[in-house]
Amino acid sequence: MSKDIIHSRYPEDRPLDEDLGAWWVMHIKPNCERMVAAYMLNRNISYYLPLYKHKKRIGGLRRIREVEIPLFSGYICFALDRDKHNLLYDTKKFVRIIKVEDQLRFVQELGAVAMAIDSGEDLMVRSGLVPGRKVLILSGPLEGTSGVIVRSRLERQLALSVQMFNQSVLVTLDPSTRLELI
């Protein structure tokens, strides 16, 4: 295994849409996301593993520690031609490789999730796709992103759905964030 630091994206400065048409999803064994990312890094395979900072209580004194964990546990996205998938078979950490049918939608959804992670706002993953009215964010760190608005008594959240994983990422919005119904 590599001693390199695992980043969410490899190559780091490469936009997700640059690999349009070559994206696949690997369903992997539990808690093997970083090992598979290191494996891909060592073989120069382009991947995206959304990582976010999660606050966790540890120890007897209940101290809070921030740890970086995968947003979609059990999955890693990678861009590789179909005829080169044999490069992945000796990892023995994957369950199956899933074809991404709608490449453009997939990249747009991952791009929105990447913006949410970069915003530094609190995130929460929820299984299933959130129904509701679609909105476009007009201000703030998520400007230009579209999703479904979720309201509770105390706050507004934006649900960013990733259909491929059948999961939604909920982002708490600042009360001053402007939005428009789509």
N, C-alpha and C positions, 0 to 999 in steps of 0.2 A: 504494500500500500504506500502511496505517496505521502511525503511529509509536507507537501505544499498545502497552503491554506486554501480551503474550498470556498469558492465564491458562488453566488447565485447563477452567474452566467459565465460561460467560457465560449469563445474569447470574450473577455470582459467588456470591451468597447464596441462590440458588434451588436447592431440593432437586431431585434427578433425578426423583423420582416425581411432581413437580408437572407434568411434561410427559408423563405416562403417556398412551399412546394416539397420540402424535404423533412418536415416535422413528423415525429412519431412519439408515442408515449410508451414508456416502459413501466409496467406494473412490477414492483419489486418486493422482495421479502421484507418483513417488518424490521425497522431500524437500520436499514442498509443503504439509505439514500446517500449519505456522505461517502461510503465505500464505493458505490457505483459511480458517483461524481468523480472521485479520485481516479477510478479506473478509466473513465472517459477522458479525463484531463491528460492522463499519461499516454493515451492513444490518439490525442489531438482530435477528439470528437466533440463537435459543438453541442452544448447542452444548456438547459435552463432548469434550475432547481430553486424555486422561490423560497427564500429563507427570511424569517422575520424574528424580531426580538420579543421573547415571551418572558414575562415576570413570573418567577417561581419561588415559593417559600422553601427554605432549606434549613436543616439543623434544628437543634433543640430550642434555640433562641428565635426561631421563625424569621430569620433574616431573609430579605428579598434579594434574589440574584436574577440578573437578566441573562437568559441563554438564547442562542440563535437556533431555531428549529425549522424544519421544513413546513411550509404552509399546507401542502397537500401530502400528508404522510402516505408512503407506499407508492409514490409515483415520481418519475423524473421524465422531463421532456428532452428529446434529443433530435438533432438534425443530421441525417445520414442517408445516403442513397441506399435503396433496398438491396442492391447487390453486394453491399459492404456490411450487412447485418451480421455476417459470420464473425466479425471482429468482436462482437458482444457475447458470443456464446460461451466463452470460457470463463466468464465472470461468475457463473453459477449462483448469482444473487437475484436473478429475475424470474418472474412467474410467467409473464407473456409480454409480447410486443403488440401494441394496439395501433392500428392505422388511423391517422387523422384525416377524415374525409373532407371537411371544410377548413382548409388551411388558413384562409384569410380570416374567418371568424375566430379561429383558435388563436392566431397571432394577436388579433385585436383584444380578445379577452385577456390573454397573458400580459399584453401591454398595459391594460387598465390595472391589473393586479400589481404589476411592477411599479406603476405610479403610486398606488395606494401604499405599498411597502416603503417607497422612497419618501412619502409624505411624513412618515414618522407618527402618524395617527394610530390609535389603538385599533387592532384588527381582531376579528373573530371568524373562524370558519364554521359554516353551518352546512349540514348535508342537505342535498336537494337544491333545486332552483327556486328562488324566491319569486312568487307571483306579485304583480302590482303594476303601477304606472311607471313607465320609463321617463327618466329625466336626464337633462344635460346639465352638467356642472358649469357655471359661468364664471366663477371666481374661486380663489384659493388654490391650494397645492394640487387639487384634482381637476383643475380647469380643463375643459375639453373632454372629460370622461363622461360616459353615459352608463346608467345603471337603474336600478329600481329603488325608489325611496321607501324607507321603512320608518315609521314614526312610533315612538313610545311616549309616555307622559313626560319624560325628562329630556329626551334627546332625539335627534334625527340621525338616521344611519343610511348609508348608501350600500345597497347590495350589488356586488359585482359577481355575476354568475359565470362560471366556467363549465360549459355544457359537457365537455369531454370527461370531467371528473364528477359530474352531477353534484357539484358543491358550489356554494356562494361564499364570498368573502364580505363580511360586514365591516364598514369603515364608519367611525363616528365623525359626523360633520360638525364643523364649527357653526354656531347659531347664525353667524353673519354670512355664511356661504349662500351665494345666489344660485338659483337653479331655474330651469325652464322645462315645462312638460313637453315631451316629444310626441 
